């Protein structure tokens, strides 16, 4: 089927009638928004788990598929929906040349670059060779593909450590490993291969020189099938964790007009070198102390997650232009017409838990059901989201849930608007990084624009709360106390002896005790009586709850107000969850008796190792009865294509290990128990 319906004398090709969006979540919803504005029907695809997802509800029609990774299923779905074009979004098969070819063979137009460009730029080794020939500077690294482990290690030593191991076939930071110590190369290469194979079906690796305190700058390009290629300025993507971006902005404070023009021209040449059409991104690594020394890293042959910041500063709808280019339309503007207006910053809301450990912070995937949801809006604020109340967030897909983007006349205004928008974001039922991002955006270096890709790794511990605020425990205990109170009978009378007031004849009122625990923190005991709360052994303080407010329109659900002395603190709440200013806490009831019995059964001094995140056990290296040493790897849990190694807390013996490879585990599920080795007696 032709992409273009032509009429003699027509000014421009007409658009498709129907487009299949071969993706899910926020990007599917975002693409459908533009399709709706253009008057094009949208067709969604869904698996059984996503049957009631937001992207399914917002589509004009929807087709069930067995997998988002099955090209055959997606092509059949396009035929069933009567689609002429297929938009792949990002992730899944967006950069899969075989899928692009399958679409073409079925008479469908793949709304993206040619399969040959995807194939070429998807192989990082060939991509570097191609752009180098076009005059684009590249990062020093290994050449040639199919290197075995020993050859990779030799190349790393030749380049000089530190080095970065990277999957040749993928992107998004998955499988990337920074190695500073040559002795760690064998283990890191093995781990990178496992992650690369799991994420991309290809464990080919390359190695590149690591540039300390680098900045990640990428250039958005747009090309048509008539030979026109323009760049739309740069995006600063240096704020990353696990080599994955969390904050992006446009433009970058690092670049002056001359450097911007030079990098933009290099990106255009890279696009021309592979015969690119549509929207794509050329990524560069830039030494922060020398912006003129930029190096090509890779080209993403698709729409980027962070494309909204470019849209807000250029006024262009990139999805609309993807569609027009796919239908044969030529760009109706040139490089001289591209202007950047104001500043835009984006924050990625991810399902993850930040937990401190050994001077660093681990960002671990989380899961759950969205019980309360409020997404911000207002002047200069845009939210791209696939969430709705009731959404089940699992570990099978990428943890990104939504993006909040703010635009302003200058960078300071955009940052201020984004911080306020994150403070007003409510997602209860699953842990997110919203509060962390709000604090990150207030970091002095971020405010000053002094960024690099290692900033989060270095400073994340200082961006976590020191503990659970006392107001959280007080509110949770008072909500539980209120739930114990009986309602009035049919005659409006309440039996005073059934009220948990702690009243006692001839003595002081008794405390009602609530044992509470927030995952990742020690349990606490909270006592409540007569308008007072006492947390642990601290002094009691006055505390009470205002009557629960009715769910307000756009307020994100139930709210409660905690009065402590002369201070009022407002929380959103749902079930065990409380949320405030972007942060959320799951406050669970805790049974100290059951915990004591568990500890006694394991033995004195035993350490119970629990799952830090919901996921799947991929490696088990120990068995019951094994003698282990402190720091020894016992097993690996994987979720959302990320591995987490569970290590022995001390020298000792594995007395319990209850999981096998392939087992699905819940967060905080017991995985193993290790008793400490006997300490030698001191001689007098």
C-alpha distance (Angstrom), angle and dihedral (degrees) to the residues before:
residue distance angle dihedral
X1 . . .
X2 3.76 . .
X3 3.78 119.1 .
X4 3.78 90.8 -141.5
X5 3.77 131.8 57.7
X6 3.79 105.5 -157.9
X7 3.75 130.6 -164.4
X8 3.80 122.9 -170.6
X9 3.79 107.9 -97.1
X10 3.82 93.4 10.5
X11 3.81 114.1 149.7
X12 3.79 95.7 -141.8
X13 3.80 140.3 0.3
X14 3.78 115.5 -89.1
X15 3.79 121.7 -115.6
X16 3.77 127.1 -111.3
X17 3.78 120.9 -84.3
X18 3.83 93.8 -136.8
X19 3.80 133.5 15.6
X20 3.80 125.0 -164.8
X21 3.80 111.8 -139.9
X22 3.80 103.1 -147.7
X23 3.79 96.2 -161.1
X24 3.78 143.5 61.3
X25 3.80 142.0 -132.1
X26 3.79 125.5 26.3
X27 3.81 97.5 -13.4
X28 3.80 92.1 53.4
X29 3.80 90.5 50.3
X30 3.81 90.9 46.6
X31 3.84 93.6 51.0
X32 3.80 90.5 47.4
X33 3.81 89.9 54.4
X34 3.80 91.3 61.1
X35 3.80 92.4 42.2
X36 3.79 88.6 54.5
X37 3.81 91.4 50.0
X38 3.82 90.3 50.7
X39 3.80 93.2 47.9
X40 3.81 93.5 -114.2
X41 3.82 119.6 139.9
X42 3.79 115.1 -118.6
X43 3.78 125.4 -143.2
X44 3.79 119.6 -163.1
X45 3.79 130.1 -158.8
X46 3.78 123.6 -148.1
X47 3.78 142.0 177.3
X48 3.79 122.6 -139.1
X49 3.81 90.3 -93.2
X50 3.82 90.7 55.6
X51 3.80 99.1 43.9
X52 3.81 92.2 119.0
X53 3.81 97.6 32.8
X54 3.79 122.0 135.7
X55 3.81 94.5 -112.2
X56 3.81 89.2 56.1
X57 3.80 92.1 50.5
X58 3.80 93.3 49.0
X59 3.81 96.5 49.5
X60 3.78 123.6 93.2
X61 3.79 89.4 -130.0
X62 3.79 135.2 0.3
X63 3.79 135.9 -155.6
X64 3.80 127.2 -159.5
X65 3.81 117.5 -124.0
X66 3.77 131.7 -175.2
X67 3.80 93.1 -131.1
X68 3.79 139.6 1.0
X69 3.81 85.8 -135.2
X70 3.81 96.3 58.1
X71 3.81 110.3 99.7
X72 3.81 89.8 -169.6
X73 3.82 92.0 53.8
X74 3.81 92.1 48.6
X75 3.80 93.9 48.0
X76 3.81 90.2 49.7
X77 3.80 89.7 49.0
X78 3.80 90.9 52.6
X79 3.78 90.1 52.8
X80 3.79 92.3 47.6
X81 3.82 90.6 51.0
X82 3.80 93.8 47.5
X83 3.80 91.7 -120.1
X84 3.79 123.5 165.1
X85 3.82 95.9 -169.2
X86 3.81 136.9 37.5
X87 3.81 122.5 -148.1
X88 3.84 109.6 -161.9
X89 3.83 98.8 -166.9
X90 3.79 109.0 -160.2
X91 3.78 131.0 -52.6
X92 3.80 122.3 23.3
X93 3.84 107.3 51.8
X94 3.82 98.0 -15.9
X95 3.81 91.9 114.0
X96 3.78 98.0 31.8
X97 3.81 112.6 120.5
X98 3.81 92.0 -164.6
X99 3.80 90.1 57.7
X100 3.81 91.6 49.8
X101 3.80 89.2 51.7
X102 3.81 92.1 46.4
X103 3.79 89.2 54.9
X104 3.80 91.9 50.6
X105 3.80 91.9 47.8
X106 3.81 89.1 53.0
X107 3.83 91.8 51.7
X108 3.80 92.7 -105.0
X109 3.80 126.3 131.1
X110 3.79 114.2 -125.4
X111 3.81 105.9 -141.7
X112 3.76 95.0 -137.8
X113 3.79 140.3 57.7
X114 3.82 125.3 -44.3
X115 3.79 116.2 -75.3
X116 3.81 89.4 -114.6
X117 3.82 91.6 58.7
X118 3.80 91.4 47.9
X119 3.79 90.6 49.8
X120 3.78 94.5 47.4
X121 3.80 97.5 45.3
X122 3.79 92.5 38.9
X123 3.80 89.2 65.6
X124 3.80 101.7 70.7
X125 3.79 92.2 -161.8
X126 3.82 94.9 53.8
X127 3.82 90.4 39.4
X128 3.80 91.6 58.1
X129 3.78 91.4 47.8
X130 3.81 91.7 49.8
X131 3.79 98.2 48.4
X132 3.81 91.9 42.1
X133 3.80 87.6 58.4
X134 3.82 87.7 52.0
X135 3.80 90.8 56.0
X136 3.81 98.6 -100.5
X137 3.85 114.4 139.4
X138 3.83 114.3 -119.8
X139 3.82 135.5 -163.4
X140 3.84 113.8 -96.6
X141 3.78 109.2 -105.4
X142 3.79 149.2 121.0
X143 3.77 119.7 -37.7
X144 3.77 126.3 -151.3
X145 3.79 128.4 37.4
X146 3.78 134.4 -106.6
X147 3.80 96.2 44.1
X148 3.79 113.9 172.1
X149 3.81 120.1 -132.6
X150 3.80 94.6 -93.1
X151 3.81 91.9 49.8
X152 3.80 91.0 49.9
X153 3.79 90.4 50.7
X154 3.81 90.9 48.7
X155 3.81 90.8 49.4
X156 3.81 90.4 50.4
X157 3.80 91.6 53.0
X158 3.80 91.3 46.4
X159 3.82 92.9 50.6
X160 3.79 90.5 45.4
X161 3.79 128.0 -115.3
X162 2.96 138.2 -60.6
X163 3.81 94.3 64.0
X164 3.77 136.5 165.1
X165 3.81 121.0 -128.3
X166 3.81 111.0 -149.3
X167 3.81 134.0 -179.6
X168 3.78 109.2 -115.9
X169 3.80 93.1 -146.0
X170 3.80 103.9 48.3
X171 3.75 150.2 41.4
X172 3.78 142.3 -163.2
X173 3.80 92.4 90.6
X174 3.81 93.1 -77.7
X175 3.79 113.4 145.8
X176 3.80 94.1 8.5
X177 3.81 115.8 138.7
X178 3.80 129.0 -172.8
X179 3.80 109.9 -147.4
X180 3.80 121.3 -168.5
X181 3.82 99.5 162.2
X182 3.81 120.5 61.3
X183 3.81 90.9 -147.9
X184 3.82 89.3 63.8
X185 3.82 94.2 55.4
X186 3.86 98.4 94.6
X187 3.81 94.5 51.2
X188 3.81 94.1 41.5
X189 3.82 92.8 48.0
X190 3.81 90.2 51.4
X191 3.81 92.2 48.8
X192 3.83 92.4 46.5
X193 3.81 90.5 51.2
X194 3.82 91.7 50.9
X195 3.81 92.3 50.4
X196 3.81 92.6 44.1
X197 3.80 92.1 50.2
X198 3.79 91.9 47.2
X199 3.80 93.7 47.0
X200 3.80 102.6 37.5
X201 3.80 107.6 12.2
X202 3.82 89.2 -117.3
X203 3.81 125.3 89.1
X204 3.82 96.9 -167.7
X205 3.80 109.7 135.0
X206 3.78 136.4 -166.5
X207 3.77 129.3 -166.8
X208 3.80 127.6 -138.2
X209 3.77 135.8 -175.8
X210 3.80 111.2 -95.2
X211 3.78 114.3 -127.3
X212 3.80 110.7 -150.0
X213 3.80 116.4 -126.5
X214 3.79 92.2 3.0
X215 3.78 126.4 174.5
X216 3.77 121.8 -136.2
X217 3.80 110.8 -137.3
X218 3.78 122.6 173.0
X219 3.79 131.9 -172.0
X220 3.80 122.9 -142.7
X221 3.80 113.0 -138.5
X222 3.79 130.7 -171.0
X223 3.81 122.5 -165.4
X224 3.79 134.4 176.3
X225 3.79 131.6 -156.6
X226 3.81 91.5 -104.3
X227 3.81 96.8 71.2
X228 3.80 98.2 -93.9
X229 3.81 116.9 134.3
X230 3.81 126.1 172.8
X231 3.76 135.0 170.0
X232 3.81 122.5 -135.1
X233 3.77 99.3 -152.3
X234 3.77 129.2 -93.6
X235 3.77 140.0 -60.8
X236 3.79 123.9 -146.1
X237 3.81 108.0 -135.3
X238 3.80 101.8 166.0
X239 3.81 98.0 121.3
X240 3.80 101.3 89.9
X241 3.78 141.7 146.0
X242 3.82 121.8 -159.2
X243 3.84 85.7 4.2
X244 3.80 89.0 -64.5
X245 3.79 122.7 118.6
X246 3.79 121.4 -116.1
X247 3.82 102.5 165.5
X248 3.82 125.5 35.7
X249 3.77 131.8 174.8
X250 3.79 142.3 -178.3
X251 2.92 129.3 -112.2
X252 3.84 109.1 20.4
X253 3.78 118.6 -125.3
X254 3.81 87.6 -143.8
X255 3.79 99.0 68.1
X256 3.76 127.8 76.7
X257 3.83 119.6 -155.6
X258 3.82 93.4 -95.4
X259 3.83 93.9 51.8
X260 3.80 90.7 44.0
X261 3.80 90.5 53.7
X262 3.82 92.9 46.4
X263 3.81 94.0 48.7
X264 3.78 90.2 44.3
X265 3.80 91.4 53.7
X266 3.82 90.5 47.8
X267 3.82 89.0 53.0
X268 3.81 90.9 49.7
X269 3.81 90.2 51.7
X270 3.80 90.6 49.2
X271 3.82 89.8 52.9
X272 3.80 92.0 48.0
X273 3.82 91.3 48.6
X274 3.81 91.6 65.8
X275 3.82 99.9 35.6
X276 3.79 92.6 -109.3
X277 3.81 125.6 -172.1
X278 3.80 129.6 -179.8
X279 3.80 128.4 19.3
X280 3.79 117.9 -26.1
X281 3.77 140.8 154.3
X282 3.78 130.5 -130.6
X283 3.80 111.9 -156.3
X284 3.79 124.3 -150.5
X285 3.77 133.7 -174.5
X286 3.80 112.6 -141.2
X287 3.82 128.4 -168.5
X288 3.79 104.3 -123.8
X289 3.80 91.7 -138.6
X290 3.82 93.4 50.0
X291 3.84 113.0 33.3
X292 3.79 90.7 175.4
X293 3.82 90.7 65.9
X294 3.80 97.7 73.4
X295 3.81 123.9 160.1
X296 3.81 131.8 -158.3
X297 3.82 112.8 -115.6
X298 3.79 105.4 172.3
X299 3.77 145.5 -44.2
X300 3.79 121.1 -114.4
X301 3.79 106.5 -146.5
X302 3.79 95.6 -155.1
X303 3.76 144.5 48.0
X304 3.81 111.2 -57.9
X305 3.80 125.9 -127.6
X306 3.81 88.2 -122.8
X307 3.82 96.5 51.6
X308 3.85 93.0 114.8
X309 3.82 93.1 73.9
X310 3.81 89.5 57.5
X311 3.79 90.5 47.0
X312 3.80 91.9 52.5
X313 3.82 95.9 50.0
X314 3.83 95.8 41.3
X315 3.80 100.8 35.2
X316 3.82 90.5 -131.2
X317 3.81 126.0 130.2
X318 3.81 103.0 -137.6
X319 3.80 94.3 -167.6
X320 3.80 90.0 53.9
X321 3.80 90.0 51.1
X322 3.81 91.3 48.1
X323 3.78 87.7 56.1
X324 3.82 94.8 45.5
X325 3.80 92.9 48.6
X326 3.80 90.9 48.4
X327 3.81 87.9 53.5
X328 3.82 91.2 53.5
X329 3.79 100.7 -100.4
X330 3.80 118.6 148.1
X331 3.80 121.6 -130.8
X332 3.80 107.7 -93.4
X333 3.82 93.6 -153.7
X334 3.79 136.5 53.6
X335 3.79 136.2 -143.2
X336 3.79 91.2 -87.6
X337 3.81 89.8 59.9
X338 3.82 95.5 57.3
X339 3.81 112.0 101.6
X340 3.81 129.2 172.0
X341 3.81 113.8 -138.1
X342 3.78 122.1 -167.8
X343 3.78 124.6 -33.9
X344 3.82 133.7 -69.6
X345 3.82 131.5 -165.1
X346 3.80 128.2 -171.0
X347 3.81 130.8 -160.1
X348 3.81 122.3 -162.5
X349 3.80 113.3 -138.9
X350 3.80 106.1 -147.8
X351 3.79 133.8 -176.7
X352 3.77 97.7 -117.2
X353 3.78 144.3 119.8
X354 3.80 122.8 -133.8
X355 3.80 111.7 -143.5
X356 3.82 126.3 175.5
X357 3.78 120.1 -125.5
X358 3.83 134.8 163.5
X359 3.81 96.0 -18.7
X360 3.79 93.9 -45.4
X361 3.79 138.6 79.6
X362 3.79 122.4 -116.8
X363 3.79 114.8 -148.7
X364 3.79 103.1 -152.4
X365 3.82 126.6 -174.2
X366 3.80 116.6 -107.3
X367 3.78 134.2 -163.0
X368 3.79 139.5 -163.0
X369 3.79 145.8 109.3
X370 3.80 120.8 -63.8
X371 3.81 102.5 -119.0
X372 3.81 98.7 170.8
X373 3.78 128.4 19.9
X374 3.78 135.8 -177.7
X375 3.79 120.5 165.0
X376 3.80 117.7 -164.5
X377 3.76 127.6 -114.4
X378 3.77 136.1 168.9
X379 3.81 140.6 106.1
X380 3.77 110.6 -14.1
X381 3.82 94.0 -2.9
X382 3.81 125.1 120.0
X383 3.81 127.8 178.1
X384 3.80 123.1 -161.4
X385 3.78 107.8 -168.5
X386 3.76 144.7 156.7
X387 3.80 93.9 -164.5
X388 3.76 131.4 112.8
X389 3.77 131.6 165.0
X390 3.79 107.3 -78.3
X391 3.82 95.4 30.0
X392 3.81 111.6 149.7
X393 3.80 109.3 -137.2
X394 3.79 111.0 -159.2
X395 3.79 135.7 171.2
X396 3.80 98.1 -108.7
X397 3.80 95.0 88.4
X398 3.80 139.1 43.2
X399 3.83 111.3 -66.2
X400 3.81 95.4 -125.0
X401 3.80 109.7 114.2
X402 3.79 105.0 169.7
X403 3.80 145.0 -17.6
X404 3.79 127.2 -128.3
X405 3.81 114.3 -158.5
X406 3.79 128.9 -173.3
X407 3.80 128.4 -167.1
X408 3.78 128.3 -166.7
X409 3.78 141.7 160.5
X410 3.81 89.0 -97.5
X411 3.80 139.5 13.7
X412 3.81 95.9 -99.8
X413 3.80 91.5 55.2
X414 3.80 92.9 47.0
X415 3.82 91.7 50.6
X416 3.80 92.1 47.3
X417 3.81 92.1 49.5
X418 3.80 91.9 48.0
X419 3.81 93.5 50.0
X420 3.80 89.8 51.1
X421 3.80 91.4 47.0
X422 3.81 91.7 52.2
X423 3.80 90.7 48.4
X424 3.81 87.4 56.1
X425 3.82 94.4 47.9
X426 3.80 114.9 107.5
X427 3.80 122.4 -168.4
X428 3.81 112.6 159.0
X429 3.79 124.7 177.1
X430 3.79 97.9 45.6
X431 3.79 130.6 51.6
X432 3.82 114.0 -109.1
X433 3.79 136.8 179.5
X434 3.82 94.0 -121.8
X435 3.80 97.1 114.7
X436 3.79 92.0 43.9
X437 3.81 90.9 53.4
X438 3.80 91.6 49.8
X439 3.80 90.7 54.5
X440 3.81 91.4 43.8
X441 3.79 90.5 55.8
X442 3.81 88.8 55.4
X443 3.82 93.2 51.1
X444 3.83 108.8 122.8
X445 3.82 92.9 -126.0
X446 3.80 91.6 50.6
X447 3.78 92.2 47.9
X448 3.81 88.8 50.0
X449 3.82 92.6 47.0
X450 3.82 92.2 -119.3
X451 3.79 96.0 140.5
X452 3.79 137.8 158.6
X453 3.79 135.3 163.6
X454 3.82 92.6 -102.8
X455 3.80 97.6 53.4
X456 3.81 95.7 96.9
X457 3.80 93.4 46.1
X458 3.80 90.3 51.7
X459 3.78 100.4 41.4
X460 3.81 105.7 26.4
X461 3.84 94.5 101.7
X462 3.80 89.5 62.6
X463 3.79 91.0 51.0
X464 3.81 94.5 60.5
X465 3.80 121.6 88.9
X466 3.80 112.1 -102.3
X467 3.79 89.2 -122.8
X468 3.76 143.0 -41.2
X469 3.82 109.5 -47.4
X470 3.80 115.0 -113.1
X471 3.82 88.4 -125.3
X472 3.81 89.2 64.2
X473 3.80 93.9 55.5
X474 3.81 91.3 42.7
X475 3.81 92.5 51.2
X476 3.80 92.7 46.0
X477 3.80 92.2 49.8
X478 3.81 93.2 46.6
X479 3.80 91.1 49.4
X480 3.80 89.3 52.4
X481 3.78 90.2 46.4
X482 3.77 90.9 52.0
X483 3.82 90.7 49.5
X484 3.83 88.4 58.5
X485 3.78 92.4 57.8
X486 3.79 114.1 99.2
X487 3.76 120.7 -126.4
X488 3.81 121.4 -120.3
X489 3.78 118.4 -82.2
X490 3.78 125.0 -116.2
X491 3.80 90.4 -80.9
X492 3.81 91.9 51.1
X493 3.82 92.8 -109.3
X494 3.83 122.0 129.3
X495 3.78 120.5 -155.3
X496 3.84 103.9 -121.1
X497 3.82 91.4 -152.5
X498 3.84 90.9 61.9
X499 3.81 93.1 55.9
X500 3.84 111.9 101.4
X501 3.80 93.0 -130.3
X502 3.79 96.3 132.0
X503 3.81 90.3 -124.2
X504 3.81 115.0 170.8
X505 3.81 129.4 -179.4
X506 3.75 112.6 -110.9
X507 3.79 96.4 -1.7
X508 3.75 147.9 69.3
X509 3.80 116.5 -69.0
X510 3.78 114.4 -92.0
X511 3.78 123.2 -117.4
X512 3.79 119.2 -112.7
X513 3.81 105.8 -136.3
X514 3.82 124.3 -141.0
X515 3.82 119.7 -175.5
X516 3.80 108.3 -153.7
X517 3.79 137.6 178.4
X518 3.80 134.6 -173.7
X519 3.84 110.6 -157.1
X520 3.77 110.5 -102.8
X521 3.83 92.6 26.5
X522 3.78 135.1 82.5
X523 3.81 116.6 -94.4
X524 3.78 118.3 -101.4
X525 3.78 135.9 -159.1
X526 3.80 116.1 -130.4
X527 3.81 121.3 -168.6
X528 3.80 124.1 -161.2
X529 3.83 131.4 -167.1
X530 3.81 139.5 141.7
X531 3.82 96.7 -8.6
X532 3.78 92.9 -45.2
X533 3.81 132.9 112.2
X534 3.78 127.8 -163.1
X535 3.83 120.8 -168.7
X536 3.79 114.1 -157.6
X537 3.80 110.7 -50.5
X538 3.80 94.5 -25.7
X539 3.78 121.2 118.0
X540 3.82 116.4 -85.5
X541 3.79 118.0 -103.2
X542 3.78 134.7 -167.3
X543 3.79 112.7 -95.0
X544 3.78 136.2 159.6
X545 3.78 139.8 159.6
X546 3.76 125.3 -119.8
X547 3.81 114.0 -132.7
X548 3.79 110.2 -76.4
X549 3.77 111.2 -94.1
X550 3.78 119.6 -125.1
X551 3.81 112.8 -106.1
X552 3.78 104.3 -83.8
X553 3.77 122.5 -144.2
X554 3.79 106.6 -89.2
X555 3.82 91.9 -3.1
X556 3.78 94.3 115.5
X557 3.80 99.0 -114.7
X558 3.80 135.2 -67.0
X559 3.77 118.9 8.6
X560 3.77 130.9 -167.9
X561 3.80 131.3 -166.5
X562 3.79 121.7 -141.9
X563 3.82 115.7 -153.1
X564 3.81 113.9 -158.2
X565 3.79 111.5 171.0
X566 3.78 105.0 -55.4
X567 3.82 95.6 -18.3
X568 3.80 127.4 94.8
X569 3.81 119.3 -162.4
X570 3.81 120.1 -172.5
X571 3.80 122.4 -147.4
X572 3.77 134.8 -179.1
X573 3.77 110.7 -136.6
X574 3.78 140.1 -171.1
X575 3.79 124.1 166.6
X576 3.80 108.0 -46.5
X577 3.81 92.2 -12.8
X578 3.79 130.8 100.8
X579 3.79 125.5 -178.5
X580 3.79 137.0 -173.0
X581 3.82 134.4 167.4
X582 3.80 93.6 -12.7
X583 3.81 96.4 -46.3
X584 3.79 123.3 105.3
X585 3.79 135.9 -171.4
X586 3.78 131.6 -162.9
X587 3.81 103.8 -146.3
X588 3.78 108.4 -164.4
X589 3.78 130.7 -172.5
X590 3.80 111.8 -109.2
X591 3.79 129.9 -154.6
X592 3.83 110.7 -147.2
X593 3.81 92.7 -173.4
X594 3.81 93.1 56.4
X595 3.81 89.9 45.8
X596 3.81 91.1 52.0
X597 3.80 92.0 49.9
X598 3.81 90.6 49.8
X599 3.79 91.0 51.5
X600 3.79 92.7 48.3
X601 3.79 91.5 51.0
X602 3.82 91.8 51.5
X603 3.79 93.7 49.9
X604 3.76 136.0 -110.7
X605 3.79 114.5 -47.6
X606 3.80 93.8 5.3
X607 3.80 117.4 152.0
X608 3.78 117.7 -141.2
X609 3.81 112.9 -147.1
X610 3.78 113.6 -150.7
X611 3.80 133.8 -172.8
X612 3.82 109.1 -89.2
X613 3.80 90.1 -155.4
X614 3.79 139.6 8.0
X615 3.79 110.2 -89.7
X616 3.79 148.3 101.4
X617 3.80 129.0 -60.8
X618 3.81 106.8 -121.8
X619 3.81 102.5 169.1
X620 3.83 132.1 28.8
X621 3.81 114.5 -172.7
X622 3.81 101.4 169.0
X623 3.78 139.3 54.9
X624 3.78 135.5 -159.4
X625 3.80 109.9 -73.7
X626 3.82 95.8 24.6
X627 3.80 118.0 140.2
X628 3.84 108.3 -130.8
X629 3.79 137.1 -177.2
X630 3.79 129.0 -133.0
X631 3.81 111.0 -79.8
X632 3.81 94.5 15.8
X633 3.83 114.0 145.0
X634 3.80 110.4 -111.9
X635 3.81 103.1 171.0
X636 3.80 143.4 -20.4
X637 3.81 127.2 -125.0
X638 3.81 117.9 -161.4
X639 3.80 128.2 -163.1
X640 3.80 131.4 162.6
X641 3.83 89.1 1.1
X642 3.82 91.1 -57.6
X643 3.79 124.8 118.8
X644 3.81 125.4 -144.9
X645 3.79 119.0 -169.4
X646 3.82 117.8 -143.5
X647 3.80 110.1 -149.3
X648 3.80 135.8 -170.4
X649 3.83 110.6 -93.4
X650 3.81 92.5 -147.5
X651 3.80 143.3 -11.3
X652 3.77 108.4 -66.0
X653 3.79 149.2 92.5
X654 3.79 129.9 -55.6
X655 3.81 102.3 -125.1
X656 3.79 96.2 170.3
X657 3.81 135.3 22.3
X658 3.78 114.4 165.2
X659 3.82 104.7 177.6
X660 3.79 137.6 77.5
X661 3.79 133.2 -162.7
X662 3.80 109.5 -71.2
X663 3.80 94.9 25.5
X664 3.80 116.7 138.8
X665 3.79 112.9 -133.7
X666 3.80 134.0 -168.0
X667 3.78 125.2 -134.4
X668 3.83 110.9 -80.9
X669 3.82 91.9 12.4
X670 3.81 112.0 148.6
X671 3.81 110.3 -105.4
X672 3.80 104.0 169.3
X673 3.79 143.4 -13.4
X674 3.80 122.7 -139.9
X675 3.81 122.5 -168.2
X676 3.81 115.9 -153.9
X677 3.76 121.4 -108.0
X678 3.78 115.6 -102.4
X679 3.77 112.2 -93.6
X680 3.80 116.3 -126.3
X681 3.77 113.5 -108.9
X682 3.78 115.5 -108.9
X683 3.78 114.6 -115.4
X684 3.79 115.1 -129.1
